[in-house]
């Protein structure tokens, strides 16, 4: 009970025990009649009639526990203050708050990590966020490449430092087990004095007081380990914090594992893609070559169309050119495209006999597990004296090549044949023509002629429209010609409409003789190289 002056005028047995163990304010003359400051302030406001006007129920700490105070006025002017112990409720609310903050931190970590599929970036973010939510310093170690480990040091408020170094995991208690994916040992089992110097980031404040080592679980294999450090001036890791650290590490390990898997797949895809992408074309043995390729889906780099130029061992030999179209689109078609290109490369010693090449290719496709067919056009190219170029052209179910003369005339080469990969027997008819200086021969796939668009969006670009467009390309360099054809087909397409793969190759007889830019092949049967 408090009197009108705010002094303790009486107390029951429970209150005496509390006030006896609670130190009095330094300004108080005696601890026997002075209430805690928060209760004295509540009493003052109660007497003034403002207790409920600006705040809720008074609450504070007494003898290390949380209490809520409620007044009961007495007839003699004193006020009886009832103290309700709410320590467990406060602790429960604090636990909920910390759990929510940790869940938010984990969610933020996962979102941030998954926004980048770069392994060093993921490691940097994970280590930095560990210092924001778990410890003063964090060290993240990923599995070794050879004998060296990628080590990421983070110190709260400092720049993250990443390095690759040789380390001995056995020098850190629990690290070797964590890197192998074993469950972590409790932090209280780790002697902070046993931590080697390379673990402690530069600028760490004071001796290490507490260490926690936890694995970073990945997709089937460990993604690394996380070491958390607290200075001796900080409290040690509680059991709840150790559980949160393991949850944090599991999310970080998942993101690191995903980033590593993406990096490995990207490397594999890049290696395969280099073999599937059409080669760059240029002038070889005095003949100009130019090519353009566009896949059916803009987000893919390979598809069912292809072309290759295989120079002979010297200028007196023929250059073998192949352009084809595999049924279908996307990666499935690209796989068969790669097989056809490799088969044609293996058949280069027989390239002078187009029909034999087509029959052998047809046999190879019929014995494969692919249920797809392909159309092709083959060309054997040789520069002659005087600057003209002799062509032998063979179609295997493909659109006829078009020869664009220097004066703008467009001639259709009447070669014909059956497609490959569908029938037991292949037939083909080869035609020959000569390109005078300034003439070009255009090879193309049906993605050009079957581009659907126009005023109503349902009209094919067609062969007639292509020939009309080529009439204005007489004497045009091959590079400009293929660019022009691709541009016209792209402009003809209805915006956002589906279309087939598009491939165009131009073979041209230069108006001038061979120059220093002419490049010999890398070797017999090698593919054309880009000139500088």
ZAMARGU-4260 file (C-alpha; in steps of 0.2 Angstrom, whole numbers, plus 5000, padded with zeros to 4 digits):
<rodrens>
0) 5000/5000/5000 | 5006/5018/4996 | 5001/5033/5005 | 4997/5050/4998 | 5016/5055/4997
5) 5020/5039/4987 | 5028/5030/5002 | 5026/5012/5006 | 5013/5011/5020 | 5011/4993/5021
10) 5014/4976/5012 | 5009/4958/5013 | 5020/4944/5015 | 5023/4941/4996 | 5027/4960/4994
15) 5039/4960/5008 | 5049/4946/5000 | 5050/4956/4984 | 5055/4973/4991 | 5067/4965/5002
20) 5077/4958/4987 | 5075/4973/4977 | 5088/4987/4978 | 5081/5004/4982 | 5084/5019/4970
25) 5100/5028/4974 | 5091/5044/4978 | 5080/5036/4991 | 5084/5039/5009 | 5078/5022/5014
30) 5073/5006/5005 | 5060/5001/5017 | 5047/5014/5012 | 5052/5018/4994 | 5043/5009/4980
35) 5051/5005/4963 | 5052/5020/4952 | 5039/5013/4939 | 5027/5010/4953 | 5030/5027/4961
40) 5027/5035/4944 | 5011/5025/4942 | 5005/5030/4959 | 5008/5049/4956 | 4998/5048/4940
45) 4984/5038/4949 | 4983/5052/4962 | 4983/5065/4949 | 4969/5056/4939 | 4979/5054/4923
50) 4984/5035/4925 | 4973/5029/4911 | 4974/5044/4900 | 4991/5042/4892 | 4996/5024/4894
55) 4990/5007/4898 | 4992/4996/4913 | 5008/5001/4923 | 5021/4987/4922 | 5039/4985/4927
60) 5053/4974/4934 | 5054/4970/4953 | 5067/4957/4960 | 5071/4952/4942 | 5053/4948/4937
65) 5040/4957/4927 | 5024/4963/4936 | 5009/4972/4931 | 5001/4984/4944 | 4983/4988/4947
70) 4977/5001/4960 | 4963/4999/4973 | 4959/5015/4982 | 4956/5014/5001 | 4944/5024/5012
75) 4959/5032/5022 | 4967/5039/5006 | 4980/5025/5004 | 4981/5015/4988 | 4983/4996/4987
80) 4993/4991/4972 | 4990/4973/4967 | 5005/4966/4958 | 5002/4952/4945 | 5017/4942/4940
85) 5018/4941/4921 | 5036/4935/4919 | 5031/4919/4909 | 5019/4929/4898 | 5033/4942/4894
90) 5045/4928/4891 | 5033/4920/4879 | 5030/4936/4870 | 5049/4938/4868 | 5051/4921/4862
95) 5037/4924/4849 | 5045/4940/4844 | 5062/4932/4842 | 5055/4918/4832 | 5046/4929/4821
100) 5062/4940/4818 | 5072/4924/4815 | 5059/4918/4803 | 5059/4934/4794 | 5078/4934/4793
105) 5077/4916/4786 | 5064/4921/4773 | 5075/4937/4768 | 5090/4926/4767 | 5082/4913/4756
110) 5074/4926/4745 | 5091/4936/4743 | 5101/4920/4740 | 5089/4913/4727 | 5090/4930/4718
115) 5108/4926/4713 | 5114/4909/4706 | 5132/4914/4708 | 5141/4904/4721 | 5153/4917/4728
120) 5139/4930/4729 | 5128/4917/4738 | 5142/4914/4750 | 5145/4932/4753 | 5126/4936/4757
125) 5125/4921/4768 | 5140/4926/4778 | 5135/4944/4780 | 5117/4940/4785 | 5124/4928/4798
130) 5134/4942/4806 | 5118/4953/4806 | 5107/4940/4815 | 5118/4927/4823 | 5135/4932/4829
135) 5149/4945/4828 | 5159/4936/4815 | 5155/4922/4802 | 5166/4911/4792 | 5158/4901/4777
140) 5168/4887/4769 | 5163/4878/4754 | 5169/4861/4748 | 5187/4861/4741 | 5193/4861/4723
145) 5208/4850/4724 | 5217/4855/4740 | 5211/4873/4742 | 5195/4879/4750 | 5185/4895/4746
150) 5184/4904/4763 | 5172/4919/4766 | 5175/4930/4781 | 5162/4942/4787 | 5163/4954/4802
155) 5148/4964/4808 | 5149/4981/4800 | 5164/4977/4789 | 5167/4972/4771 | 5166/4953/4767
160) 5182/4946/4762 | 5183/4930/4751 | 5199/4920/4747 | 5205/4903/4742 | 5217/4895/4753
165) 5224/4878/4760 | 5217/4874/4777 | 5216/4859/4788 | 5198/4856/4794 | 5205/4845/4808
170) 5212/4861/4817 | 5194/4868/4820 | 5184/4857/4832 | 5169/4850/4822 | 5173/4858/4805
175) 5179/4842/4797 | 5163/4833/4802 | 5152/4848/4796 | 5161/4848/4779 | 5156/4830/4778
180) 5138/4833/4782 | 5138/4826/4800 | 5126/4834/4813 | 5134/4849/4823 | 5141/4847/4840
185) 5134/4859/4854 | 5143/4875/4855 | 5147/4872/4873 | 5158/4857/4868 | 5170/4868/4858
190) 5185/4876/4866 | 5186/4894/4859 | 5205/4894/4863 | 5207/4880/4850 | 5201/4890/4836
195) 5216/4894/4824 | 5220/4912/4819 | 5215/4909/4800 | 5197/4908/4806 | 5196/4924/4816
200) 5193/4939/4804 | 5204/4954/4805 | 5197/4967/4817 | 5188/4955/4828 | 5185/4963/4845
205) 5194/4953/4859 | 5197/4935/4862 | 5184/4922/4855 | 5172/4918/4869 | 5160/4906/4860
210) 5161/4896/4844 | 5147/4887/4834 | 5151/4876/4819 | 5136/4869/4809 | 5135/4860/4792
215) 5127/4868/4776 | 5116/4854/4770 | 5115/4853/4751 | 5106/4843/4737 | 5112/4825/4742
220) 5130/4832/4746 | 5136/4845/4759 | 5137/4862/4753 | 5150/4868/4765 | 5151/4873/4783
225) 5147/4889/4793 | 5158/4895/4808 | 5150/4908/4820 | 5161/4918/4832 | 5156/4928/4847
230) 5168/4938/4858 | 5171/4934/4876 | 5161/4950/4880 | 5145/4943/4872 | 5134/4929/4879
235) 5136/4911/4873 | 5125/4903/4861 | 5108/4897/4869 | 5100/4881/4863 | 5087/4891/4854
240) 5100/4901/4845 | 5109/4885/4840 | 5092/4878/4833 | 5090/4894/4823 | 5108/4893/4817
245) 5105/4876/4810 | 5089/4882/4801 | 5099/4897/4794 | 5112/4885/4788 | 5100/4873/4780
250) 5093/4888/4770 | 5110/4894/4765 | 5116/4877/4760 | 5100/4874/4749 | 5104/4891/4740
255) 5122/4887/4738 | 5119/4870/4732 | 5106/4877/4719 | 5119/4890/4713 | 5133/4877/4712
260) 5121/4865/4702 | 5116/4879/4690 | 5135/4884/4688 | 5139/4866/4683 | 5124/4864/4672
265) 5129/4881/4664 | 5146/4875/4661 | 5140/4859/4653 | 5127/4868/4642 | 5140/4880/4636
270) 5152/4866/4631 | 5138/4857/4622 | 5131/4873/4615 | 5148/4877/4606 | 5146/4861/4596
275) 5128/4864/4592 | 5129/4883/4587 | 5131/4887/4568 | 5149/4892/4565 | 5154/4910/4560
280) 5157/4911/4541 | 5169/4921/4531 | 5179/4920/4515 | 5188/4904/4512 | 5199/4899/4497
285) 5193/4915/4487 | 5174/4912/4490 | 5163/4922/4502 | 5152/4913/4514 | 5139/4922/4526
290) 5126/4914/4537 | 5112/4919/4549 | 5102/4909/4561 | 5087/4912/4572 | 5078/4900/4583
295) 5060/4897/4584 | 5060/4902/4603 | 5069/4918/4606 | 5075/4912/4623 | 5084/4897/4616
300) 5100/4897/4606 | 5099/4881/4596 | 5085/4872/4587 | 5082/4861/4572 | 5090/4871/4558
305) 5109/4870/4555 | 5123/4874/4542 | 5141/4870/4541 | 5155/4875/4529 | 5170/4862/4528
310) 5184/4869/4517 | 5195/4857/4508 | 5214/4855/4512 | 5219/4868/4499 | 5211/4880/4486
315) 5211/4866/4473 | 5199/4855/4483 | 5181/4858/4484 | 5173/4866/4500 | 5158/4856/4506
320) 5143/4865/4512 | 5128/4858/4521 | 5112/4867/4526 | 5097/4857/4534 | 5081/4857/4544
325) 5077/4844/4557 | 5058/4841/4560 | 5053/4849/4576 | 5060/4863/4587 | 5070/4866/4603
330) 5083/4855/4611 | 5075/4839/4605 | 5078/4844/4587 | 5095/4851/4592 | 5101/4835/4598
335) 5097/4826/4581 | 5105/4842/4573 | 5121/4838/4582 | 5121/4820/4576 | 5118/4825/4558
340) 5132/4838/4558 | 5144/4825/4566 | 5140/4812/4554 | 5142/4823/4539 | 5159/4828/4546
345) 5164/4810/4547 | 5158/4808/4529 | 5169/4822/4522 | 5181/4810/4513 | 5166/4805/4503
350) 5159/4823/4501 | 5162/4823/4482 | 5148/4810/4480 | 5132/4819/4487 | 5121/4804/4484
355) 5133/4792/4494 | 5134/4804/4508 | 5115/4806/4509 | 5112/4787/4509 | 5125/4784/4522
360) 5117/4798/4533 | 5100/4791/4530 | 5106/4774/4536 | 5113/4781/4552 | 5097/4791/4556
365) 5086/4775/4553 | 5096/4765/4566 | 5095/4779/4579 | 5082/4780/4592 | 5076/4797/4585
370) 5059/4797/4576 | 5063/4812/4567 | 5068/4816/4549 | 5077/4830/4541 | 5079/4839/4524
375) 5096/4845/4518 | 5104/4854/4503 | 5122/4850/4500 | 5134/4861/4490 | 5152/4857/4483
380) 5161/4874/4480 | 5177/4877/4470 | 5184/4893/4464 | 5190/4893/4446 | 5202/4903/4436
385) 5195/4921/4432 | 5186/4922/4448 | 5171/4912/4444 | 5164/4899/4456 | 5158/4881/4451
390) 5144/4874/4462 | 5137/4857/4463 | 5120/4857/4472 | 5110/4842/4479 | 5093/4844/4488
395) 5086/4830/4499 | 5068/4835/4501 | 5074/4853/4504 | 5068/4870/4496 | 5078/4874/4480
400) 5093/4885/4481 | 5091/4902/4473 | 5105/4910/4462 | 5105/4929/4462 | 5115/4936/4447
405) 5124/4952/4448 | 5111/4960/4437 | 5097/4955/4449 | 5091/4940/4440 | 5085/4926/4452
410) 5087/4908/4446 | 5080/4893/4454 | 5091/4878/4455 | 5081/4862/4450 | 5089/4850/4461
415) 5077/4837/4470 | 5078/4822/4481 | 5070/4813/4496 | 5072/4818/4514 | 5083/4808/4525
420) 5079/4798/4541 | 5061/4792/4535 | 5063/4780/4520 | 5074/4765/4517 | 5081/4772/4501
425) 5086/4790/4496 | 5086/4797/4479 | 5093/4814/4474 | 5097/4824/4458 | 5113/4835/4458
430) 5114/4851/4447 | 5129/4861/4443 | 5130/4880/4440 | 5144/4893/4439 | 5144/4909/4449
435) 5152/4924/4440 | 5160/4938/4450 | 5146/4947/4459 | 5134/4932/4459 | 5128/4923/4475
440) 5119/4907/4479 | 5106/4907/4493 | 5102/4892/4504 | 5088/4894/4516 | 5076/4884/4527
445) 5057/4884/4527 | 5057/4895/4542 | 5059/4910/4530 | 5046/4905/4517 | 5033/4899/4530
450) 5035/4915/4541 | 5016/4919/4544 | 5011/4937/4545 | 5006/4951/4533 | 4992/4963/4535
455) 4980/4950/4542 | 4993/4939/4551 | 4989/4923/4542 | 4998/4924/4525 | 5015/4915/4522
460) 5030/4925/4516 | 5032/4912/4502 | 5044/4908/4489 | 5038/4921/4477 | 5040/4935/4489
465) 5057/4929/4493 | 5062/4929/4475 | 5055/4946/4472 | 5065/4953/4487 | 5081/4945/4480
470) 5079/4954/4464 | 5085/4969/4472 | 5100/4961/4479 | 5110/4959/4464 | 5129/4961/4467
475) 5125/4963/4486 | 5139/4956/4497 | 5133/4939/4505 | 5133/4946/4523 | 5121/4960/4518
480) 5110/4948/4508 | 5107/4936/4522 | 5104/4950/4534 | 5092/4957/4522 | 5082/4941/4520
485) 5082/4938/4539 | 5075/4956/4542 | 5061/4954/4529 | 5055/4938/4536 | 5056/4945/4554
490) 5046/4960/4549 | 5033/4949/4540 | 5030/4940/4556 | 5014/4944/4566 | 5021/4951/4583
495) 5021/4938/4596 | 5017/4924/4584 | 5025/4907/4583 | 5037/4903/4569 | 5049/4890/4564
500) 5068/4891/4565 | 5076/4901/4551 | 5093/4898/4543 | 5101/4907/4528 | 5118/4904/4520
505) 5125/4914/4505 | 5139/4908/4494 | 5146/4922/4484 | 5159/4924/4470 | 5169/4940/4475
510) 5170/4954/4462 | 5189/4955/4466 | 5202/4941/4467 | 5208/4933/4482 | 5215/4944/4496
515) 5226/4942/4511 | 5210/4940/4521 | 5207/4923/4512 | 5210/4910/4526 | 5216/4892/4523
520) 5207/4879/4533 | 5215/4872/4550 | 5217/4855/4541 | 5209/4843/4529 | 5190/4843/4533
525) 5191/4858/4545 | 5177/4870/4547 | 5177/4888/4540 | 5185/4900/4552 | 5181/4919/4554
530) 5193/4931/4546 | 5199/4945/4556
</rodrens>
